[in-house]
Amino acid sequence: MQPIQTLKTTSQPVSVTFGHDHLVVLSTNMAESFNAYRNTVGSNDGITQLLIGDGSSAQIISYAGRAI
């Protein structure tokens, strides 16, 4: 496996997931979404604050067009 692309996130990633043509990056207080097309990740298309942004976040998963 060889990296083919890097991208900048708003804050340090804790967990990432791919699903439904998106890469979702979790940090300790927010989740950030990027468009993904085959082998390429596009621009940021959304950021949301976590309901509990106390630094305890650890993992994010994608399902049916949503993330938890």
LUMVEX-32391 format. One record per residue: residue number from 1; residue in three letters; y, x, z of N, C-alpha, C in turn. Coordinates in steps of 0.1 Angstrom, whole numbers, padded with zeros to 4 digits. Atoms other than C-alpha are relative to their C-alpha. Layout:
<sites>
SITE,NUM,Ala,Y,X,Z,Y,X,Z,Y,X,Z
...
</sites>
This chain:
<sites>
SITE,1,Met,-0012,0008,0000,0000,0000,0000,0012,0009,0000
SITE,2,Gln,-0012,-0008,0001,0034,0014,-0010,0012,-0010,0001
SITE,3,Pro,-0012,0009,-0001,0068,-0001,0000,0007,0000,-0014
SITE,4,Ile,-0007,0001,0013,0087,-0013,-0031,0014,-0005,0002
SITE,5,Gln,-0014,0006,-0003,0118,-0028,-0014,0003,0001,0015
SITE,6,Thr,-0005,0002,-0014,0138,-0027,0018,0011,-0010,0000
SITE,7,Leu,-0011,0009,-0001,0162,-0052,0030,0007,0001,0014
SITE,8,Lys,-0007,0000,-0012,0188,-0055,0057,-0001,-0014,0007
SITE,9,Thr,0001,0012,-0008,0184,-0081,0085,0012,0000,0009
SITE,10,Thr,-0011,0002,-0009,0211,-0094,0108,-0002,0008,0014
SITE,11,Ser,0003,-0007,-0013,0193,-0080,0139,-0014,0006,-0001
SITE,12,Gln,0013,-0007,0000,0162,-0059,0148,-0012,-0011,-0001
SITE,13,Pro,0011,0010,0000,0130,-0078,0137,-0010,0002,0011
SITE,14,Val,0010,0000,-0010,0104,-0087,0162,-0013,-0004,-0007
SITE,15,Ser,0012,0005,0007,0080,-0106,0139,0005,-0005,-0014
SITE,16,Val,-0003,0005,0013,0079,-0116,0102,-0012,-0009,-0005
SITE,17,Thr,0010,0008,0006,0060,-0142,0082,0004,-0003,-0014
SITE,18,Phe,-0002,0005,0014,0056,-0151,0045,-0006,-0014,-0001
SITE,19,Gly,0005,0013,0003,0052,-0187,0034,0009,-0009,-0008
SITE,20,His,-0008,0010,0008,0064,-0213,0009,0012,0007,-0006
SITE,21,Asp,-0010,-0007,0008,0083,-0188,-0012,0012,0006,0009
SITE,22,His,-0010,-0006,-0009,0102,-0173,0019,-0006,0010,0008
SITE,23,Leu,0003,-0009,-0011,0101,-0144,0042,0009,-0004,0012
SITE,24,Val,-0007,0004,-0012,0111,-0154,0077,-0001,0011,0010
SITE,25,Val,-0001,-0012,-0009,0123,-0127,0101,0005,-0006,0014
SITE,26,Leu,-0004,0005,-0014,0124,-0134,0139,0005,0012,0007
SITE,27,Ser,-0005,-0010,-0009,0146,-0114,0162,0000,-0006,0014
SITE,28,Thr,0000,0005,-0013,0151,-0119,0199,0008,-0012,0003
SITE,29,Asn,-0008,0012,-0002,0177,-0146,0195,0003,-0008,-0013
SITE,30,Met,-0002,0007,0012,0176,-0158,0159,-0012,0001,-0010
SITE,31,Ala,0010,-0001,0011,0154,-0165,0128,0009,0000,-0013
SITE,32,Glu,-0007,-0002,0013,0165,-0154,0093,-0009,-0002,-0011
SITE,33,Ser,0008,0003,0012,0152,-0167,0060,0005,0007,-0012
SITE,34,Phe,-0003,-0006,0013,0150,-0149,0027,-0009,-0006,-0011
SITE,35,Asn,0008,0005,0011,0139,-0162,-0007,-0010,0011,-0004
SITE,36,Ala,0010,-0009,0004,0106,-0145,-0019,-0006,-0004,-0013
SITE,37,Tyr,0006,0003,0013,0094,-0144,-0055,-0010,0011,-0003
SITE,38,Arg,0011,-0010,0003,0060,-0127,-0061,0002,0013,0008
SITE,39,Asn,-0001,-0013,-0007,0067,-0090,-0052,0014,0003,0005
SITE,40,Thr,-0014,-0003,-0002,0104,-0093,-0046,0006,-0010,0011
SITE,41,Val,-0007,0008,-0010,0124,-0106,-0016,0015,-0001,-0004
SITE,42,Gly,-0014,0001,0004,0158,-0120,-0025,0010,0000,0011
SITE,43,Ser,-0010,-0001,-0010,0189,-0126,-0006,-0002,-0010,0012
SITE,44,Asn,0001,0008,-0012,0193,-0142,0028,0005,-0014,-0003
SITE,45,Asp,-0004,0014,0003,0194,-0180,0025,0002,-0009,0012
SITE,46,Gly,-0002,0008,-0012,0198,-0190,0061,-0003,0008,0013
SITE,47,Ile,0002,-0006,-0013,0201,-0179,0097,0002,-0012,0010
SITE,48,Thr,-0002,0009,-0011,0196,-0200,0128,-0003,0006,0014
SITE,49,Gln,0002,-0004,-0014,0199,-0194,0165,-0012,-0007,0006
SITE,50,Leu,0011,0006,-0007,0168,-0199,0186,0005,-0010,0011
SITE,51,Leu,-0003,0009,-0010,0168,-0228,0210,0001,0007,0014
SITE,52,Ile,0000,-0008,-0012,0159,-0204,0238,0002,0014,-0004
SITE,53,Gly,-0003,-0014,0005,0176,-0171,0229,0001,0010,0012
SITE,54,Asp,-0001,-0008,-0012,0167,-0153,0261,-0007,0014,-0002
SITE,55,Gly,0006,-0013,0003,0150,-0123,0244,-0016,-0001,0002
SITE,56,Ser,0015,0001,-0003,0114,-0136,0251,-0008,-0003,-0013
SITE,57,Ser,0007,0003,0012,0106,-0144,0214,-0010,0011,-0004
SITE,58,Ala,0010,-0010,0004,0075,-0126,0201,-0007,-0002,-0013
SITE,59,Gln,0007,0002,0013,0060,-0142,0170,0006,-0013,-0007
SITE,60,Ile,-0005,0012,0008,0070,-0166,0142,-0011,-0002,-0010
SITE,61,Ile,0010,0004,0010,0046,-0185,0119,0007,-0010,-0010
SITE,62,Ser,-0005,0010,0010,0053,-0206,0087,-0011,-0010,-0003
SITE,63,Tyr,0010,0010,0003,0036,-0239,0080,0008,-0011,-0007
SITE,64,Ala,-0006,0012,0007,0044,-0268,0056,0015,0000,-0002
SITE,65,Gly,-0014,-0001,0002,0078,-0255,0048,0009,0001,0012
SITE,66,Arg,-0008,-0001,-0012,0088,-0250,0084,-0005,0013,0007
SITE,67,Ala,0004,-0012,-0007,0086,-0221,0109,0001,-0003,0015
SITE,68,Ile,0000,0001,-0015,0078,-0220,0147,-0002,0013,0006
</sites>
